[in-house]
Amino acid sequence: MANVVRAALVQATWTGDTESMVAKHEEHAREAARQGAKIIGFQEVFNAPYFCQVQEPEHYRWAEPVPDGPTVRRMQELARETGMVVVVPVFEIEQSGFYYNTAAVIDADGSYLGKYRKHHIPQVKGFWEKYYFKPGNLGWPVFDTAVGKVGVYICYDRHFPEGWRQLGLNGAQLVYNPSATHRGLSAHLWQLEQPAAAVANEYFVAAINRVGVEEYGDNDFYGTSYFVDPRGQFVGELASDKDEELVVRDLDFDLVEQVRQTWAFYRDRRPDAYEGLVQP
């Protein structure tokens, strides 16, 4: 019998406040559960606007502890209610002066499994992230969830192949890539990089982008979120480039092993020859 996992993602428009944004995602999650989904992931800093379009100290107010902050605790309740694994990207404060772009992973019974902190932090017009975030320092964890082995890579990380590969080496079957990217900067890469990473590392990728224009800048987030399989093929249609959308797709996890046996990229790696890749 095929090992099919029904997975979901949400691309959302900003509502104007955290309470209504979280409530909206809860309703999307409940709808995904009604459709039979067993895992769901949200976009980068899902409970806030993409405030990194500006550099202003007022936006540190969006930060909260992980896992002991209100949003992650609320998502634990949601996971218990729906019986779904939930990938929860938020702005994390560890202690005064220590802030990270983080995603918590919560199992289907509501238990907190751990977190991923974004490694690669951009500092370019419209994406002033170094003003807010320290680089991630927790490696590339893969979480043993109720649906299988799940990893996370966040937005700008996707331009760097090393983390994708480490997630594969750590056993990932599905990697969520919550993002916030706009039309003028990298739209032509959006349908190239994640399918290429799925092929190179032979796992499923859930690519999530925000949608719409928000109050702190003119970035036009273009949605078009999708799931892609280990052969680099889209699973169903891409989401809208203008509208909020819940995407639910069936992922055959048996395909991960089939592709790894057929293409054998992991067998033919040459880590003995790659030493120069990690020299400063």
Secondary structure as the mmCIF struct_conf table of DSSP 4:
data_model
#
loop_
_struct_conf.conf_type_id
_struct_conf.id
_struct_conf.beg_label_comp_id
_struct_conf.beg_label_asym_id
_struct_conf.beg_label_seq_id
_struct_conf.end_label_comp_id
_struct_conf.end_label_asym_id
_struct_conf.end_label_seq_id
STRN STRN1 VAL A 4 GLN A 11
BEND BEND1 GLY A 16 ASP A 17
HELX_RH_AL_P HELX_RH_AL_P1 THR A 18 ARG A 34
TURN_TY1_P TURN_TY1_P1 GLN A 35 GLY A 36
BEND BEND2 LYS A 38 LYS A 38
STRN STRN2 ILE A 39 GLY A 41
TURN_TY1_P TURN_TY1_P2 GLU A 44 ASN A 47
BEND BEND3 ALA A 48 ALA A 48
HELX_RH_3T_P HELX_RH_3T_P1 PHE A 51 GLN A 53
BEND BEND4 VAL A 54 VAL A 54
HELX_RH_3T_P HELX_RH_3T_P2 PRO A 57 TRP A 62
STRN STRN3 GLU A 64 GLU A 64
TURN_TY1_P TURN_TY1_P3 VAL A 66 ASP A 68
BEND BEND5 GLY A 69 GLY A 69
HELX_RH_AL_P HELX_RH_AL_P2 PRO A 70 THR A 82
TURN_TY1_P TURN_TY1_P4 GLY A 83 GLY A 83
STRN STRN4 VAL A 85 GLN A 95
TURN_TY1_P TURN_TY1_P5 SER A 96 GLY A 97
STRN STRN5 PHE A 98 ILE A 106
TURN_TY1_P TURN_TY1_P6 ALA A 108 ASP A 109
BEND BEND6 GLY A 110 GLY A 110
STRN STRN6 TYR A 112 ARG A 117
STRN STRN7 GLN A 123 VAL A 124
TURN_TY1_P TURN_TY1_P7 LYS A 125 GLY A 126
STRN STRN8 PHE A 127 TRP A 128
HELX_RH_3T_P HELX_RH_3T_P3 GLU A 129 TYR A 131
TURN_TY1_P TURN_TY1_P8 TYR A 132 TYR A 132
HELX_LH_PP_P HELX_LH_PP_P1 LYS A 134 GLY A 136
BEND BEND7 LEU A 138 LEU A 138
STRN STRN9 VAL A 142 ASP A 144
BEND BEND8 ALA A 146 GLY A 148
STRN STRN10 LYS A 149 VAL A 152
HELX_RH_3T_P HELX_RH_3T_P4 CYS A 155 HIS A 159
HELX_RH_AL_P HELX_RH_AL_P3 PRO A 161 LEU A 169
TURN_TY1_P TURN_TY1_P9 ASN A 170 GLY A 171
BEND BEND9 GLN A 173 GLN A 173
STRN STRN11 LEU A 174 PRO A 178
STRN STRN12 HIS A 182 HIS A 182
HELX_RH_AL_P HELX_RH_AL_P4 ARG A 183 ASN A 201
TURN_TY1_P TURN_TY1_P10 GLU A 202 GLU A 202
BEND BEND10 TYR A 203 TYR A 203
STRN STRN13 PHE A 204 ILE A 208
STRN STRN14 VAL A 211 VAL A 213
TURN_TY1_P TURN_TY1_P11 GLU A 215 TYR A 216
STRN STRN15 ASP A 220 TYR A 222
STRN STRN16 TYR A 226 VAL A 228
TURN_TY1_P TURN_TY1_P12 PRO A 230 ARG A 231
BEND BEND11 GLY A 232 GLY A 232
STRN STRN17 PHE A 234 PHE A 234
BEND BEND12 VAL A 235 GLY A 236
HELX_LH_PP_P HELX_LH_PP_P2 GLU A 237 SER A 240
BEND BEND13 ASP A 241 ASP A 243
STRN STRN18 GLU A 245 ASP A 252
TURN_TY1_P TURN_TY1_P13 PHE A 253 PHE A 253
HELX_RH_AL_P HELX_RH_AL_P5 ASP A 254 TRP A 263
TURN_TY1_P TURN_TY1_P14 PHE A 265 ASP A 268
HELX_RH_3T_P HELX_RH_3T_P5 PRO A 271 ALA A 273
HELX_RH_3T_P HELX_RH_3T_P6 GLU A 275 VAL A 278
#
